[in-house]
Amino acid sequence: MSDMINNILIVEDDVVFCKMLTRFLIKNGYSVSDAQSAKGAYSLLEGASFDLAILDYRLPDESGIAILKRIKTKDPETKVILITRFSNDEVAEEARQAGADAFVSKPIDPKELMLQIKTM
């Protein structure tokens, strides 16, 4: 586990995938909070700081980019991985410009994600 990353926020509207990813990261020693919407994410962000946020690009109430911008405004040191099923160069560039540290396409290989986290 990275010395820098201990506390992770996951924002993913696919409940099954979100819970699977949460369990996987907890099993690997991380403290994880999760939300299925931007509204839920903002509630969690009010009460806690996170070392890493894993954000879905498309959410029912707001984009992952909007959450990313709010996170970076609150704490520029927070690392952000944006995940999406709708990967293209335009989305990746938008994510980079908003401050994403990494961009991962779905379906996500948990081992690949773990490598991303460990190298942050």
C-alpha positions as CSV (number, residue, x, y, z in Angstrom):
1,M,0.0,0.0,0.0
2,S,1.2,3.5,-0.9
3,D,2.4,5.5,2.1
4,M,0.6,8.5,0.7
5,I,-2.8,6.9,0.1
6,N,-4.8,5.4,2.9
7,N,-8.3,7.0,2.7
8,I,-10.2,6.5,-0.6
9,L,-13.5,7.8,-1.9
10,I,-15.3,5.9,-4.6
11,V,-18.1,7.6,-6.5
12,E,-19.8,5.0,-8.8
13,D,-23.5,4.7,-9.7
14,D,-23.3,1.0,-10.5
15,V,-24.0,-0.3,-7.0
16,V,-22.7,-3.9,-7.6
17,F,-19.4,-2.6,-9.1
18,C,-19.0,0.0,-6.4
19,K,-19.4,-2.5,-3.6
20,M,-17.0,-5.0,-5.3
21,L,-14.4,-2.3,-5.7
22,T,-14.9,-1.1,-2.1
23,R,-14.5,-4.6,-0.7
24,F,-11.4,-5.2,-2.9
25,L,-9.7,-2.0,-1.7
26,I,-10.6,-2.7,2.0
27,K,-9.2,-6.2,1.6
28,N,-6.0,-4.5,0.4
29,G,-5.7,-2.4,3.5
30,Y,-7.3,0.9,2.5
31,S,-10.0,2.8,4.3
32,V,-12.8,3.3,1.8
33,S,-16.0,5.4,1.7
34,D,-18.4,5.2,-1.3
35,A,-21.3,7.0,-2.8
36,Q,-23.5,6.3,-5.8
37,S,-24.1,10.0,-6.7
38,A,-22.5,13.4,-6.7
39,K,-24.9,14.5,-3.9
40,G,-23.7,11.5,-1.8
41,A,-20.0,12.3,-2.6
42,Y,-20.4,15.9,-1.6
43,S,-21.9,14.8,1.8
44,L,-18.9,12.6,2.4
45,L,-16.5,15.4,1.3
46,E,-18.0,17.8,3.8
47,G,-17.0,15.6,6.7
48,A,-13.7,14.0,5.6
49,S,-10.6,14.4,3.6
50,F,-9.4,11.7,1.1
51,D,-6.0,10.9,-0.3
52,L,-7.6,9.5,-3.4
53,A,-10.9,9.8,-5.2
54,I,-12.0,7.2,-7.8
55,L,-14.8,8.9,-9.8
56,D,-17.1,7.6,-12.4
57,Y,-17.4,10.0,-15.4
58,R,-21.1,9.6,-15.8
59,L,-23.3,9.9,-12.8
60,P,-27.1,10.3,-12.5
61,D,-27.0,13.8,-11.0
62,E,-23.7,15.4,-12.2
63,S,-20.5,14.5,-14.0
64,G,-17.4,13.1,-12.4
65,I,-15.6,16.1,-13.8
66,A,-17.7,18.4,-11.6
67,I,-16.8,16.4,-8.5
68,L,-13.2,16.3,-9.6
69,K,-13.1,20.1,-9.8
70,R,-14.7,20.5,-6.4
71,I,-12.2,18.1,-4.8
72,K,-9.2,19.8,-6.4
73,T,-10.6,23.2,-5.2
74,K,-11.0,21.9,-1.6
75,D,-7.7,20.0,-1.5
76,P,-5.4,20.1,-4.6
77,E,-3.2,17.3,-3.1
78,T,-6.0,14.8,-3.4
79,K,-5.3,12.3,-6.2
80,V,-8.1,11.6,-8.6
81,I,-8.7,8.6,-10.9
82,L,-11.5,9.1,-13.4
83,I,-13.2,6.0,-14.7
84,T,-15.5,5.6,-17.6
85,R,-17.1,3.2,-20.0
86,F,-17.2,5.9,-22.6
87,S,-13.5,6.4,-23.2
88,N,-12.2,8.7,-25.9
89,D,-9.5,11.2,-26.3
90,E,-11.8,14.2,-25.7
91,V,-13.0,12.8,-22.4
92,A,-9.4,11.9,-21.4
93,E,-8.3,15.4,-22.2
94,E,-11.2,17.0,-20.3
95,A,-10.2,14.9,-17.3
96,R,-6.5,15.9,-17.5
97,Q,-7.4,19.6,-17.8
98,A,-9.7,19.3,-14.8
99,G,-6.8,17.9,-12.8
100,A,-7.3,14.1,-13.0
101,D,-4.1,12.2,-12.1
102,A,-5.2,9.1,-14.1
103,F,-7.9,8.0,-16.4
104,V,-9.0,4.4,-16.6
105,S,-11.5,2.7,-19.0
106,K,-14.1,0.2,-17.9
107,P,-14.1,-2.7,-17.5
108,I,-11.5,-2.2,-14.8
109,D,-9.0,-4.8,-13.9
110,P,-8.6,-4.5,-10.1
111,K,-4.9,-5.5,-10.2
112,E,-4.3,-2.8,-12.8
113,L,-6.2,-0.3,-10.6
114,M,-4.0,-1.4,-7.7
115,L,-0.9,-0.7,-9.7
116,Q,-2.2,2.8,-10.5
117,I,-2.9,3.5,-6.8
118,K,0.5,2.2,-5.7
119,T,2.3,4.5,-8.2
120,M,0.6,7.7,-7.1
